[in-house]
Amino acid sequence: MKATGIVRRIDDLGRVVIPKEIRRTMRIREGDPLEIFTDAEGEVIFKKYSPMGELAEFTAQYAEVLFKAISMPVLITDRDHVVASMGLGKTNAIDKRISSALEEIMENRASYIASTSSDGIDRPIEGLERDACIAVPILGNGDVTGCVLVLFNDKREKPSLAEAKLAEVAAQFLGKQTEE
């Protein structure tokens, strides 16, 4: 744990303000759920809560099945990081941050499907040298909880309508899982 040097007082309603600088660097937005942890030494720790992170094992299985069906790399993200990855060989994308371009697509709540092989979302995952051809936001209880992301294969083939539909079904199914 790293000290920030920032001290805040609890107000009369028991609230603490998280400074803007910390919210910005940790990508904490208004309305984001925070999980609260305590330890035996009296520390209170706030952690961003990720419904998709709670389903990590399940999302990994879904990514594997989707990859086998479409033969294109599949990533499943929460609002900030990759939680499941399949089809990238030895490249480990788990826990890599999403790009601001992908974040914007998710916030707009609209699916993105590349119309040509030269089209695509440039580097949707930080530190990953692949472009995405399909991005479908995952919606649970009306909120964006993540994204199903399909990357171009090595031949950089344009995705078919069936592949796009499978990604949409995956996003809808995962969204339902976060509601339970």
C-alpha positions as CSV (number, residue, x, y, z in Angstrom):
1,M,0.0,0.0,0.0
2,K,1.2,3.5,-0.9
3,A,0.6,6.6,1.2
4,T,-0.7,9.6,-0.7
5,G,-0.2,12.2,2.0
6,I,-3.8,13.3,1.6
7,V,-5.9,13.4,4.8
8,R,-9.7,13.8,4.8
9,R,-12.2,14.1,7.7
10,I,-15.4,12.1,8.0
11,D,-18.4,14.4,7.8
12,D,-21.5,14.3,10.2
13,L,-23.2,11.8,7.8
14,G,-20.2,9.4,7.8
15,R,-19.0,10.3,4.3
16,V,-15.4,10.7,3.1
17,V,-14.5,12.5,-0.1
18,I,-12.1,10.7,-2.4
19,P,-9.9,13.4,-3.9
20,K,-10.4,14.1,-7.6
21,E,-6.7,13.2,-8.5
22,I,-7.1,9.8,-7.0
23,R,-10.5,9.3,-8.7
24,R,-9.0,10.3,-12.0
25,T,-5.9,8.0,-11.8
26,M,-7.9,5.1,-10.5
27,R,-10.7,5.7,-13.1
28,I,-13.4,6.0,-10.4
29,R,-16.5,7.6,-11.8
30,E,-19.6,9.0,-10.1
31,G,-21.9,6.1,-9.3
32,D,-19.1,3.4,-9.4
33,P,-19.5,0.8,-6.7
34,L,-16.7,0.5,-4.2
35,E,-16.1,-2.6,-2.1
36,I,-15.0,-2.0,1.5
37,F,-12.4,-4.2,3.2
38,T,-11.0,-4.0,6.8
39,D,-8.2,-5.8,8.4
40,A,-7.2,-6.6,12.0
41,E,-4.8,-3.6,12.1
42,G,-7.7,-1.1,11.7
43,E,-7.1,-0.4,8.0
44,V,-10.1,0.4,5.8
45,I,-9.5,-0.3,2.1
46,F,-11.8,0.8,-0.8
47,K,-11.6,-1.3,-4.0
48,K,-13.5,-0.8,-7.2
49,Y,-16.1,-3.5,-7.4
50,S,-16.3,-5.3,-10.7
51,P,-19.3,-7.6,-11.3
52,M,-17.3,-9.1,-14.3
53,G,-14.4,-9.7,-12.0
54,E,-16.7,-11.7,-9.7
55,L,-17.5,-13.9,-12.7
56,A,-13.8,-14.3,-13.9
57,E,-13.9,-18.1,-14.0
58,F,-17.2,-18.1,-15.9
59,T,-16.1,-15.4,-18.3
60,A,-12.9,-17.4,-19.1
61,Q,-15.0,-20.4,-20.0
62,Y,-17.3,-18.2,-22.2
63,A,-14.3,-16.6,-23.9
64,E,-12.9,-20.1,-24.7
65,V,-16.2,-21.3,-26.1
66,L,-16.7,-18.1,-28.2
67,F,-13.1,-18.4,-29.5
68,K,-13.6,-22.0,-30.6
69,A,-16.8,-21.0,-32.4
70,I,-15.4,-18.0,-34.3
71,S,-11.6,-18.6,-34.5
72,M,-10.8,-15.0,-33.5
73,P,-9.2,-13.8,-30.3
74,V,-11.8,-13.0,-27.6
75,L,-11.4,-10.7,-24.6
76,I,-13.9,-9.9,-22.0
77,T,-13.4,-6.8,-19.9
78,D,-14.9,-5.0,-17.0
79,R,-15.0,-1.2,-17.1
80,D,-11.3,-0.9,-16.7
81,H,-9.4,-4.2,-17.3
82,V,-9.4,-7.5,-19.2
83,V,-10.9,-10.2,-17.0
84,A,-10.8,-13.1,-19.6
85,S,-8.7,-13.7,-22.7
86,M,-8.6,-16.5,-25.2
87,G,-6.8,-17.0,-28.6
88,L,-3.7,-14.8,-28.1
89,G,-1.3,-17.7,-27.6
90,K,1.2,-17.0,-24.9
91,T,0.4,-13.3,-24.8
92,N,-1.2,-12.6,-21.4
93,A,-3.9,-9.9,-21.6
94,I,-5.5,-10.5,-18.2
95,D,-5.5,-7.3,-16.0
96,K,-4.3,-5.1,-18.9
97,R,-6.1,-1.7,-19.0
98,I,-8.6,-0.8,-21.7
99,S,-7.9,2.2,-23.9
100,S,-9.9,5.4,-23.8
101,A,-11.3,4.6,-27.2
102,L,-12.8,1.4,-25.9
103,E,-14.0,3.1,-22.8
104,E,-15.9,5.6,-25.0
105,I,-17.5,2.9,-27.0
106,M,-18.7,1.2,-23.8
107,E,-20.1,4.5,-22.4
108,N,-22.0,5.1,-25.7
109,R,-23.7,1.7,-25.1
110,A,-23.5,0.9,-28.8
111,S,-21.9,-2.1,-30.5
112,Y,-18.9,-1.6,-32.8
113,I,-18.4,-3.9,-35.8
114,A,-15.6,-3.2,-38.3
115,S,-17.0,-2.8,-41.9
116,T,-13.7,-3.5,-43.6
117,S,-10.4,-5.3,-42.7
118,S,-8.7,-2.0,-42.6
119,D,-11.3,-0.6,-40.2
120,G,-11.1,-1.4,-36.4
121,I,-10.5,-0.1,-33.0
122,D,-6.8,0.7,-32.8
123,R,-5.1,-0.9,-29.8
124,P,-8.2,-1.3,-27.5
125,I,-6.1,-2.8,-24.8
126,E,-3.0,-1.0,-23.5
127,G,0.2,-2.9,-24.2
128,L,-1.5,-5.3,-26.7
129,E,-0.5,-5.0,-30.4
130,R,-3.9,-6.0,-31.8
131,D,-6.8,-4.1,-33.1
132,A,-10.5,-5.0,-32.4
133,C,-13.1,-5.7,-35.0
134,I,-16.0,-6.2,-32.7
135,A,-16.8,-4.5,-29.4
136,V,-20.2,-5.1,-27.6
137,P,-20.8,-3.5,-24.3
138,I,-22.1,-5.7,-21.5
139,L,-25.1,-4.2,-19.8
140,G,-26.4,-5.4,-16.4
141,N,-29.2,-3.8,-14.5
142,G,-29.0,-0.9,-17.0
143,D,-25.3,-0.2,-16.2
144,V,-22.3,-0.8,-18.4
145,T,-20.4,-3.6,-16.6
146,G,-17.9,-4.6,-19.3
147,C,-17.4,-5.4,-22.9
148,V,-17.0,-8.5,-25.2
149,L,-14.2,-7.7,-27.5
150,V,-13.2,-9.7,-30.6
151,L,-9.8,-9.0,-32.1
152,F,-8.8,-9.3,-35.8
153,N,-7.2,-12.7,-36.5
154,D,-3.7,-13.0,-38.0
155,K,-5.2,-12.6,-41.6
156,R,-7.1,-9.5,-40.4
157,E,-10.3,-10.8,-41.9
158,K,-13.5,-8.7,-41.6
159,P,-15.9,-10.3,-39.1
160,S,-19.0,-11.9,-40.5
161,L,-22.6,-11.0,-39.3
162,A,-22.7,-14.4,-37.5
163,E,-19.5,-13.6,-35.6
164,A,-20.9,-10.2,-34.6
165,K,-24.2,-11.8,-33.5
166,L,-22.4,-14.3,-31.4
167,A,-20.5,-11.5,-29.6
168,E,-23.8,-9.7,-29.0
169,V,-25.4,-12.8,-27.6
170,A,-22.3,-13.3,-25.3
171,A,-22.7,-9.7,-24.1
172,Q,-26.4,-10.1,-23.4
173,F,-25.8,-13.4,-21.6
174,L,-23.0,-12.1,-19.4
175,G,-25.1,-9.0,-18.6
176,K,-27.8,-11.3,-17.3
177,Q,-25.3,-13.1,-15.2
178,T,-24.2,-9.8,-13.5
179,E,-27.9,-9.1,-12.6
180,E,-28.2,-12.3,-10.4
